Amino acid sequence: MKANRMKLFTGNANPCLAKEIGAYLDISLAKASVSHFSDGEISVEINESVRGVDVFVVQPTCTPGNENLMELLIIMDAFRRASAGRINAVIPYFGYGRQDRKSRARDPITAKLVSNLIVEAGADRVVTVDLHATQIQGFFDIPVDHLPAVATLAEHIKGKKLGNDAVVVSPDVGGVTRARDLAARLGAPLAIIDKRRPAPNVSEVMNVIGDIEGKSVILIDDIIDTAGTVCNAAEVMLANGAREAFACCTHPVFSGPALERLANAPFKEIIVTNTIPLLKERRLPNVTVLSIAPLIGEALLRIHEDLSVSKLFED
């Protein structure tokens, strides 16, 4: 690897993940500081040369989303003005990704707006994990490497040796592709929950499509936000004869009443990744956090060396 021509930076959103990625690549984080002026404006200092360098900045736009997004934009602007060779925005969690279409009259499409801002700030490429809607890739006019985390989740679940008792469940029709991928990797059947969502962050479970009686059900989604969907789904699974319930997701947003709901839900284990930092005081005893760093690190290495990223996902 041409380590001297590749530099890894981080904002304040998830420096622990950035350090893990650096450890995987066997490089130290490059020197930069992101702080605030006395009036609250963001101050960025790049403390080493990036001229002609392949720079990667790790910055999920998780809570506080506006602050972390502005950090990312300002860091990339600093790279561009310092003549960086190529600017790669590594956004493990893409905030505003759920605002990807107009649901009602006069709605904004904020995911497209954020995509435009990232490109305008100077990004030459975006690397992200499990976008809420895959069509967001088309919102960018630059290359986007979209990394699915399902393989990371599947390896952990395989270790539980659930065998023929496992059933993968999609909490809604929109997540069937993700659930089918996990089911294929586990050699397990698939079930689907048909639900209606009367209002944002409110879900009402309707019907279960598939055989779950006496099974270990594995609910999978890209995001657990307020946790209403997965908790309602778990209750319905057990009421319909499931033996036990697991939940897994890529992005543990855990906002609002999520922790209380998850603490009271009948999950044997809740499996998430570290695309978003989950503080120890917010980790329930049955929450397992898997590192996404090897997946991202390998993708960054391939991007830097102009190799195929899609080869990572070929069985």
Secondary structure, DSSP 4 states (H G I P E B T S, - for coil): --GGGEEEEE-SS-HHHHHHHHHHHT-PPPPEEEEE-TTS-EEEEE-S--BT-EEEEE----SSHHHHHHHHHHHHHHHHHTTBSEEEEEESS-TTTT--S-SSTT---HHHHHHHHHHHHT-SEEEEE--SSGGGGGG-SS-EEEE--HHHHHHHHHTT--GGGEEEEESSGGGHHHHHHHHHHHT--EEEEEEEEEETTEEEEEEEES--TT-EEEEEEEEESSSHHHHHHHHHHHHTT-SEEEEEEEEE---TTHHHHHHHS-EEEEEEESSS---GGG--TTEEEE--HHHHHHHHHHHHTT--SGGGG--
